[in-house]
């Protein structure tokens, strides 16, 4: 597919696509086109939707690239769900995105220097938006998908991405783990009580959050059989355009990336030129299994060191399924004028270390 030749007038471009048209490098466009290789536009509207609505289409292309990378074969003859996997193990996958609520600031208006004032409030809002999108897709599965012959009897996986607010990537796993397993880390309290970050973060049980209306939203979707039709939920807050840049060979980018060791409780940070950094399509992907699933998903499908997989034995009782030593939490890229980064790198020692350890 030709993703970047305009199919609509510029005034109809989604703000994110408009920015790519004017700022994305050829390196990035080639990488993104590579993600899309083999993707079938079943209704002939995909490229137009990418250019006018962007987020959901970007997420689908990312998921397609992930499925290719782990060796899954998709049957594109079906128009729903989004991906029908035939091998190595059959399952179906539906993509969904959480978008900003009406009257709130969209992600395209992110101001890099204005970080969230309160992480707990930031995560509360994110949890509510994530809950809305997951419940909506689950109703669609029950009412429309579950009885289809090519869906019945197979694991149903929901791939849910948050594009619901500026700096959405900062929620990392906080919102989804609270929503699914009632497992929440209060980073505001941690930073107040441990400014030196001298002990590991610990989760506590969060049974509900308060909605703007004053009502309570119960959490723990995977702590009871209420969503037994969902085998697992996939998410990534690192699947952004900066991943495209980080995976490209663009020499004019600087990368800042945070990785965590979930088992030992420490982080490593990369700050340096793109030419000294490596990232795969799988980095940042998380798979959360439903212990109450009627048809479980085989964890071996996603058993790669870059992917974090978890389940739970009960509220705030998460259990690791598989994980490598370094898990991408978030990453951003900064573009410099052509040639600037190359000049900087040429003056550096060839063995310079751009990785830093932090607790």
C-alpha positions as CSV (number, residue, x, y, z in Angstrom):
1,X,0.0,0.0,0.0
2,X,1.1,3.6,-0.7
3,X,0.4,5.1,2.7
4,X,1.6,8.6,2.2
5,X,0.3,9.8,-1.2
6,X,-2.6,12.0,-0.2
7,X,-6.1,10.5,-1.0
8,X,-7.9,13.5,0.6
9,X,-7.3,17.3,0.6
10,X,-4.8,18.5,3.3
11,X,-7.6,20.1,5.3
12,X,-9.0,16.6,6.0
13,X,-5.7,15.2,7.3
14,X,-5.6,14.0,10.9
15,X,-3.2,16.3,12.7
16,X,-0.8,13.4,13.3
17,X,-0.7,12.5,9.6
18,X,-0.3,16.1,8.6
19,X,2.7,16.3,10.9
20,X,4.2,13.2,9.3
21,X,3.7,14.6,5.8
22,X,5.8,17.6,6.7
23,X,8.3,16.2,9.2
24,X,8.8,12.4,8.8
25,X,12.0,11.4,7.2
26,X,12.3,9.0,4.3
27,X,14.0,6.5,6.7
28,X,10.9,6.5,8.9
29,X,8.5,6.3,6.0
30,X,10.4,3.3,4.6
31,X,10.3,1.6,8.0
32,X,6.6,2.2,8.4
33,X,5.9,0.9,4.9
34,X,7.8,-2.3,5.9
35,X,5.5,-2.8,8.9
36,X,2.6,-2.7,6.5
37,X,4.0,-5.2,4.0
38,X,1.5,-8.0,3.5
39,X,-1.4,-6.1,5.1
40,X,-4.6,-6.5,3.1
41,X,-6.9,-3.6,2.7
42,X,-10.2,-5.6,2.7
43,X,-12.6,-2.7,2.2
44,X,-10.4,-0.4,0.1
45,X,-10.7,2.4,2.8
46,X,-7.7,1.7,5.0
47,X,-5.2,4.4,3.6
48,X,-7.9,7.0,3.6
49,X,-8.7,6.2,7.2
50,X,-5.0,6.3,8.1
51,X,-4.8,9.8,6.6
52,X,-8.0,11.1,8.2
53,X,-8.3,9.3,11.6
54,X,-4.8,7.8,12.0
55,X,-4.6,6.3,15.5
56,X,-6.6,3.1,15.0
57,X,-5.0,2.5,11.6
58,X,-1.5,3.1,13.0
59,X,-2.3,0.6,15.8
60,X,-3.5,-2.0,13.2
61,X,-0.3,-1.7,11.2
62,X,1.8,-2.1,14.3
63,X,-0.1,-5.2,15.3
64,X,0.3,-6.6,11.8
65,X,4.0,-6.1,12.1
66,X,4.1,-7.8,15.5
67,X,2.1,-10.8,14.2
68,X,4.5,-11.2,11.2
69,X,7.5,-11.0,13.5
70,X,6.3,-13.8,15.8
71,X,5.5,-16.0,12.8
72,X,1.7,-15.8,12.8
73,X,-0.2,-16.3,9.5
74,X,-3.4,-14.2,9.1
75,X,-6.4,-15.1,6.9
76,X,-7.6,-11.8,5.5
77,X,-10.7,-13.3,3.8
78,X,-12.8,-12.3,6.8
79,X,-13.8,-8.7,7.4
80,X,-14.1,-9.2,11.2
81,X,-12.4,-9.5,13.7
82,X,-9.4,-7.5,12.5
83,X,-7.0,-10.5,12.5
84,X,-7.8,-14.1,12.1
85,X,-4.7,-16.2,12.8
86,X,-4.6,-19.7,11.3
87,X,-1.1,-20.8,12.4
88,X,1.0,-21.7,14.4
89,X,-2.1,-21.8,16.8
90,X,-5.5,-20.4,15.6
91,X,-6.8,-17.4,17.5
92,X,-8.6,-14.1,16.6
93,X,-7.6,-10.6,17.5
94,X,-9.5,-7.4,17.6
95,X,-7.9,-4.0,17.8
96,X,-9.2,-1.1,19.7
97,X,-7.9,2.3,20.8
98,X,-8.9,4.6,23.7
99,X,-9.3,8.2,22.3
100,X,-9.7,11.4,24.2
101,X,-13.0,12.3,25.7
102,X,-15.1,15.1,24.1
103,X,-13.9,18.4,25.4
104,X,-10.5,17.2,26.5
105,X,-7.1,17.7,25.0
106,X,-6.1,15.3,22.2
107,X,-2.7,13.6,22.1
108,X,-1.8,15.7,19.1
109,X,-1.6,18.8,21.3
110,X,1.0,17.3,23.6
111,X,3.4,19.9,25.0
112,X,6.6,18.1,25.9
113,X,7.6,20.4,28.7
114,X,4.2,20.3,30.4
115,X,4.1,16.9,32.2
116,X,1.0,15.7,34.2
117,X,0.7,17.5,37.5
118,X,-0.6,14.5,39.4
119,X,0.2,10.9,38.2
120,X,-2.7,9.5,40.2
121,X,-5.2,11.7,38.6
122,X,-3.6,11.1,35.2
123,X,-3.9,7.3,35.8
124,X,-7.5,7.6,37.1
125,X,-8.6,9.2,33.9
126,X,-6.6,6.7,31.8
127,X,-8.2,3.8,33.6
128,X,-11.7,5.1,32.9
129,X,-11.0,5.6,29.2
130,X,-9.4,2.2,28.9
131,X,-12.4,0.6,30.7
132,X,-14.8,2.3,28.3
133,X,-13.0,1.0,25.1
134,X,-12.6,-2.6,26.5
135,X,-16.2,-2.9,27.6
136,X,-17.4,-1.5,24.2
137,X,-15.4,-4.1,22.3
138,X,-16.4,-6.9,24.6
139,X,-20.1,-6.1,23.9
140,X,-19.4,-6.2,20.2
141,X,-17.7,-9.6,20.6
142,X,-20.6,-11.0,22.5
143,X,-23.3,-9.6,20.1
144,X,-21.5,-9.9,16.8
145,X,-18.3,-11.9,16.7
146,X,-18.6,-14.8,19.1
147,X,-21.1,-16.8,16.9
148,X,-19.2,-16.5,13.7
149,X,-17.9,-19.9,12.4
150,X,-14.3,-18.7,12.0
151,X,-14.3,-17.2,15.6
152,X,-16.2,-19.8,17.6
153,X,-14.0,-22.1,19.7
154,X,-10.9,-20.0,19.3
155,X,-9.1,-17.7,21.8
156,X,-10.3,-14.1,21.5
157,X,-7.6,-11.5,22.1
158,X,-8.2,-7.8,22.4
159,X,-5.4,-5.5,21.5
160,X,-6.1,-2.2,23.3
161,X,-4.0,0.9,22.9
162,X,-4.3,4.2,24.7
163,X,-4.2,7.3,22.6
164,X,-6.4,9.2,24.9
165,X,-4.4,12.1,26.3
166,X,-1.1,14.0,26.0
167,X,1.8,11.9,27.4
168,X,-0.4,8.8,27.4
169,X,2.8,6.8,27.1
170,X,3.7,7.7,30.8
171,X,0.9,5.4,32.0
172,X,3.0,2.4,30.8
173,X,1.4,-0.6,32.6
174,X,-0.1,1.3,35.5
175,X,-3.7,1.8,34.1
176,X,-4.1,-1.6,32.5
177,X,-2.8,-3.6,35.4
178,X,-5.1,-1.7,37.8
179,X,-8.0,-2.2,35.5
180,X,-7.5,-5.9,34.9
181,X,-5.9,-7.1,38.1
182,X,-6.5,-4.3,40.7
183,X,-2.8,-4.0,40.9
184,X,-1.7,-0.3,41.2
185,X,1.5,1.5,42.0
186,X,1.1,5.0,43.6
187,X,4.1,6.7,42.2
188,X,3.2,10.1,43.8
189,X,3.3,8.5,47.2
190,X,6.5,6.6,46.4
191,X,8.3,9.8,45.2
192,X,7.2,11.6,48.3
193,X,8.4,8.9,50.7
194,X,11.4,7.7,48.8
195,X,12.9,10.6,46.9
196,X,16.1,8.7,46.5
197,X,14.3,5.8,44.9
198,X,16.2,3.5,47.2
199,X,13.6,0.7,47.4
200,X,11.6,-1.0,44.6
201,X,8.1,0.1,43.7
202,X,5.4,-2.0,45.2
203,X,1.7,-2.4,44.1
204,X,-1.3,-2.3,46.3
205,X,-4.9,-3.4,45.7
206,X,-7.1,-0.8,44.0
207,X,-10.7,-2.1,43.9
208,X,-12.2,0.9,42.3
209,X,-11.7,4.5,41.0
210,X,-14.2,7.3,41.2
211,X,-15.7,8.6,38.0
212,X,-16.2,12.2,37.2
213,X,-19.9,11.7,38.0
214,X,-19.0,10.6,41.5
215,X,-19.9,7.0,40.9
216,X,-17.5,4.1,41.4
217,X,-15.9,2.2,38.6
218,X,-15.1,-1.3,39.8
219,X,-11.7,-2.7,38.7
220,X,-10.4,-6.2,38.3
221,X,-11.9,-7.2,35.0
222,X,-9.8,-10.4,35.0
223,X,-10.4,-11.1,38.7
224,X,-13.7,-12.8,38.1
225,X,-15.5,-14.6,35.2
226,X,-17.4,-11.4,34.0
227,X,-15.2,-11.2,30.8
228,X,-14.5,-14.9,30.3
229,X,-14.9,-14.5,26.6
230,X,-11.6,-12.5,26.4
231,X,-8.6,-14.8,26.5
232,X,-6.0,-12.0,26.9
233,X,-5.5,-8.3,26.4
234,X,-2.4,-7.0,24.5
235,X,-1.2,-3.5,24.9
236,X,1.8,-1.2,24.3
237,X,2.3,2.4,25.2
238,X,5.6,2.3,23.3
239,X,3.9,1.7,19.9
240,X,4.2,5.3,18.7
241,X,5.8,7.1,15.8
242,X,9.0,7.3,17.8
243,X,9.2,3.5,17.6
244,X,9.2,3.9,13.8
245,X,12.1,6.3,14.1
246,X,14.0,4.2,16.6
247,X,13.7,1.2,14.3
248,X,14.8,3.1,11.3
249,X,18.4,3.9,10.3
250,X,17.7,7.7,10.6
251,X,21.0,9.2,11.6
252,X,19.6,12.5,12.7
253,X,17.6,11.2,15.7
254,X,18.6,11.1,19.4
255,X,16.8,8.4,21.5
256,X,15.9,8.4,25.1
257,X,14.5,5.1,26.3
258,X,13.7,3.6,29.7
259,X,13.8,-0.2,30.3
260,X,12.9,-2.0,33.5
261,X,13.8,-5.3,35.0
262,X,10.5,-6.3,36.5
263,X,11.9,-9.2,38.5
264,X,14.8,-7.4,40.2
265,X,13.3,-4.0,40.4
266,X,15.7,-1.7,38.6
267,X,15.8,0.4,35.4
268,X,18.3,1.1,32.7
269,X,18.1,4.3,30.6
270,X,19.6,4.9,27.1
271,X,20.4,8.4,26.1
272,X,22.2,8.7,22.8
273,X,22.3,8.7,19.0
274,X,19.9,6.4,17.1
275,X,22.9,4.8,15.4
276,X,24.0,3.3,18.7
277,X,20.5,2.1,19.7
278,X,18.6,-1.0,18.7
279,X,14.9,-1.7,19.2
280,X,12.6,-4.4,17.9
281,X,8.9,-4.3,16.9
282,X,8.3,-6.5,20.0
283,X,9.9,-4.2,22.6
284,X,7.2,-2.6,24.8
285,X,4.6,-5.2,24.1
286,X,2.6,-6.6,27.1
287,X,0.2,-9.6,27.1
288,X,-2.2,-9.9,30.1
289,X,-3.9,-13.3,30.3
290,X,-7.3,-13.8,31.7
291,X,-7.2,-16.6,34.3
292,X,-11.0,-17.0,33.9
293,X,-10.9,-17.3,30.1
294,X,-13.3,-19.9,28.7
295,X,-10.7,-20.5,25.9
296,X,-7.2,-19.6,27.2
297,X,-4.5,-18.2,24.9
298,X,-1.4,-20.3,24.6
299,X,1.4,-18.2,26.2
300,X,4.1,-19.8,24.0
301,X,2.8,-17.7,21.1
302,X,4.2,-14.6,22.7
303,X,7.1,-16.2,24.6
304,X,9.8,-13.7,23.4
305,X,12.3,-11.9,25.7
306,X,11.1,-8.5,24.7
307,X,7.5,-9.3,25.6
308,X,6.1,-9.2,29.2
309,X,3.3,-11.7,29.9
310,X,1.4,-11.9,33.2
311,X,-1.7,-13.4,34.7
312,X,-3.2,-13.3,38.3
313,X,-4.4,-15.6,41.1
314,X,-6.7,-12.9,42.4
315,X,-6.9,-9.1,43.2
316,X,-3.4,-7.6,43.3
317,X,-1.9,-11.1,42.9
318,X,-0.2,-10.8,39.6
319,X,1.9,-13.7,38.4
320,X,4.7,-13.6,35.8
321,X,4.2,-15.8,32.8
322,X,7.2,-14.8,30.8
323,X,9.6,-11.9,30.6
324,X,13.1,-11.0,29.5
325,X,15.6,-9.0,31.6
326,X,14.9,-5.7,29.8
327,X,11.4,-4.5,29.2
328,X,10.8,-1.2,27.3
329,X,8.7,1.2,29.4
330,X,8.8,4.2,27.1
331,X,11.0,6.0,24.6
332,X,11.1,9.2,22.7
333,X,13.1,10.6,19.9
334,X,14.4,14.0,19.1
335,X,15.3,15.1,15.5
336,X,18.3,17.3,14.9
337,X,19.2,19.2,11.7
338,X,20.7,16.9,9.0
339,X,24.3,16.0,9.8
340,X,24.4,17.3,13.3
341,X,24.2,13.9,15.1
342,X,26.7,12.4,12.7
343,X,29.2,15.2,13.6
344,X,28.6,14.6,17.3
345,X,29.0,10.9,17.0
346,X,32.3,11.2,15.0
347,X,33.9,13.0,17.9
348,X,32.9,10.4,20.5
349,X,35.0,7.3,21.5
350,X,33.8,4.3,19.6
351,X,33.3,2.4,22.9
352,X,31.3,5.2,24.6
353,X,28.5,3.8,26.8
354,X,25.1,5.4,26.4
355,X,23.3,3.1,29.0
356,X,22.8,4.2,32.6
357,X,21.6,2.1,35.6
358,X,19.0,3.6,38.0
359,X,16.9,2.0,40.7
